[in-house]
Amino acid sequence: MREKTEVLHKKRKWTPVSVIGLILIILFSIICVAPFVYMILMSFTQSQTAMIRLDQINFGDFSNYSYVFHNNGFFRSLINSIIVTGCSCFFNCLIASMAAYGFEKKNFPGKEKLYLVYLATMMIPGQVTMIPVFIIMRKLGLLNTYFALIVLILNAFGVVLIRQFMKGVPDDLLEAAQVDGCPEFQIYLRVVLPLIKPVLVSLVIFTFVTSWNDFMWPLVSTSKSSMYTLTVSLSLLKTQYATNYGLLMAGATVSFLIPFILYVFLQKQFVEGIALSGIKG
């Protein structure tokens, strides 16, 4: 194996095109990373403007982070976001996987027509359904609850994604489980779910990012500060007359770290799930 690697290194030749390509990759990487570096540096300042100077940066000053966690209900909002996002990921994966299993592996009257209805709902912008859903939540007395914050995240995208991936699950495997007398739910739980784990991880990341970054619906559906999510609390750090951008960037850094850590640990399964769901058609 070592000899093959050495041969490959010897055969590699740097052409002008490859050098230009490498330079472009480095430049694009810097452009992508620069805003995050700027955000972190700004969080260690007390700047009242969006411009940063090197003499303002004090890496030993954690007063912005201390203020964020001890004032403005930020910690409570962080807990709310974790609860809402976690429940959204769980219920979205559960409902989407069960629906995709029914659409792909079961036959029932009107299956394809119903699936077209699912696809049609993806063409409706969320802003269109926000007011009707708000009225329904108010009539049912569900505003300022976790249920109201979770329900709008559930959509047909997960069903379409998982169904496409589930085309690669062998029907013979499911039939063998049925012959052995395995109940339907056990087939779904013990046979289907382990086989679609990569696409479930992809859906978890999609749902996590969508729910974690959602601002408009939590702002509309909550009026109590105890039910605010992280995005709503971040917006309160910016006042009408003055803005401490260091404080704002400290909150944004905390908000960024949790989904970033999640992606770092799940990136392999995420890439695998997207790749396989694209080629199993």
N, C-alpha and C positions, 0 to 999 in steps of 0.2 A: 504493500500500500504506500509505503514511504517512497519507494522508487518511482511509482506512478505519479505521485505528487511532484517529485523533483523534475520528472520529464515534462509535466504540464507547465511548470514554472519556466523551464528552459525554452519551451516552444512559444511561450507568450511573448508577443512583440508589441511594443508601444508605437502605434501609428498616430499620425496627427488627429485623425477622427476620434480615436479612443482617448487621447489626451484632452481634446475639447469636450468630449462627453463627460470625462471625470471632473473637469473644471466646472461644467454646468451643474453636475450633481452636487458638488460642494457648495456652489453658490445658492442653489435652490434649498439645500439643507440649512444654510445659514439664514436664509430668508424665513424659513418655516420656524426655526428655533428662536430667532431674535425677539419676537414679541413676548415669548415666555420668559426669556432672560431679563428683558426690560421690566416685565411685571414683577419678578422676584426682586430685582434691584430697587425698584420703586417702593416696594413694601418696607424697605429699611430706611425710608426717608420721611420727612414731615413736610413734603412739598405741597404747596397750594396750587401748583400748576402742573400741567401734563408733561412739561419738560423736566428733565433730570440732569443734575450736575454731579460730577464725581465727588466733589467735596461735601455733598449732602448725604452721601451713603455712609451709614454706620451699621456694620454687620453685628455689632454687639447690642444694638438697641432693638429690643423686641416689644417695645411699648405698643406698637400698632397691633400686633397679634394678641397682646394681653388685653387691650381695649376691646378688640373684636369679640373675644370670648367672654368677657365679663360685663359687657354692656349691650344694649339694644336687642337682647333676647337671641343673640346669634347662635349660642350653643343649642338652645331649644330648637331653633330653626334647622340646625344641622341634624339633630336627632329626627325631626319631622321629615327631612329630605331622605334620610337613610331608611326610615320606615316606609315612606311612600314609594321610594324607588325599589326597595327590596320586595314589597308586596306586588308592585307592578310587574317586575321581572318574573316572579313566581306565577302569578295568575295569567300573565300573557303567554308564558311558555306552556302552562298546563292547558289552557283553553285552545291555543293555536295548535298544539300537537295533537290533541284529541280530535279537533275539527279536521286537521290535515289527514289524520289516520282514517277518519270516516270517508272523506272525499276520495282518497287515493286507493284504499284497500277494501272498501265496502261498496256494494251496489244497492241503490234505492231509487225510487221514482223521482225524477226531477233533479238528479244530482248535478248534472252539468249546468242546468239553468240556475240553480241555487248558487253554484260556484261563480257564475257570471255576475250574480248580484253582489257577491263578496268582492269581486274585482271592481265592480262599478263604485262601491263605496270608497275605494282608494282614490278615485278621481274627485271626490268632494273635499274641498279644503276644510281644515279643522275650524277655521273662523266662522264658517257657515253654520256648523252644528253647535257652536258654543252657546248661542243665545237659547235655542230650544232645550239644550241639556241643562243650562242654568235654571230655566223656568221649571223643568221637571224636578231638579234637585231642590229648588225652593218649595215647590208644592209638597214634596215628600219630607221636607224638613231635614235634608241631608247636607245642607251647606255647613261649612266649618267642621267637616268630618273627613277622616281619612278616605272613606269610600268615595266621596265627591272628588278628591284629588287623584284617586287611582283610576276611576272609571273611564276617563277620556283618553288615557294612554292605550287602552285595549283597542286594537284595530285589526284589519284583515291582512296587513302586511305579513305578520308572522305565519298565518295560514298558508299564504302563497309561497313563502320561503321554505317552510318545512315540507309542504306537499311536493315541491320540486325536488328536494333532497330525498324524500321518501320513495321516489320512483325507483331508486336503487336498492330498496329493501326487497329481498327475494320473496315472492308469494309462496314458494314451496316451503320456506321456513315457517311461515304463519300457518300453512295447512298442516304441517307436521305437528305443530303445537296443538292445533285443534283435534287432530287424530289422537293425541296423547291425553285428551280430556282436559286441557288447560282452559279455564274460563276466559271469556273475552277480555275482561279487565286485566287479568294476569298476563295475557299475551301482550297487551299494550304496555304494561308496566315492566315486565321482565324480558320481553323480546324486542319490542319496537324502540322503547326509550334508550336502551344502551346502544343501539345501532345508529340512532340519530343524535348522539351526544354532540358531535362537532357543530351541527347547525343550531342546536339548542344554545350552545355557548355563544354563537354569533348573534342569535336573537336576544340573549341576555345583555350583550354589550350594546346592541342597538336600542333596546328598551331602556337600559340604564342611562345612556347618554340623553335620550329623548326626555325621560322623566326628570333626570337630574337638572337639565338645563331649561326645563319648561318654566316660563315666567307668566305668560298672560292668564292661563287658566287658574293657577294658584292665586293670582292677584284678584281675579274676578270671584272665585268661589270661597274665599276666606275674608272675613272681616275682623277676626280676633287675632291679636298678635301671637297668641299661644299656638296658633295653627299655621303661621307663616312658614314657608319653605325657605331654603337658603337663598334662592334667587330674589325673592321678595325682600328679605332682610338686607341683602347687598344693595338693593335699590334705595333703601332707607339711609344708607351711609352717605348718600349724596344729597346735600341740602340745597335749598333754593338760593341761598346767598353766598355760600362758600363750600368748597369741597376739599377735604384732605385726601389727595390722591394716594398718598402712602397708606392711609387707612383703608381706602377702597381696594388697593392692590393687595393688601394683606388678606382681606376677605376673599378676593378673587383667587389668590394662591391656595388658600385652604380649600376652596371649592374645586379647584383644578386637580389637587393632589389625589383625591379619592378615586375618581374615574381613571386617572392616569395609572395608579397602582393596579387597579382592576385589569386594565388593558395589558399591562406588562406581564401579569401572571397568566392571562388567558389569550395572548396574541397568537400562539401557535394553533390552538383550537379554532380561534376566530378565522384565521387565514384558511385553514383546512375546510371549515364549514362553508365559507363563501366560495372557494374553488370547486368543491364537490357539488354544491347545489347548483352551480352554473353549468356543469358538464353532464349532469344526470338528467337528461331531458327525454 
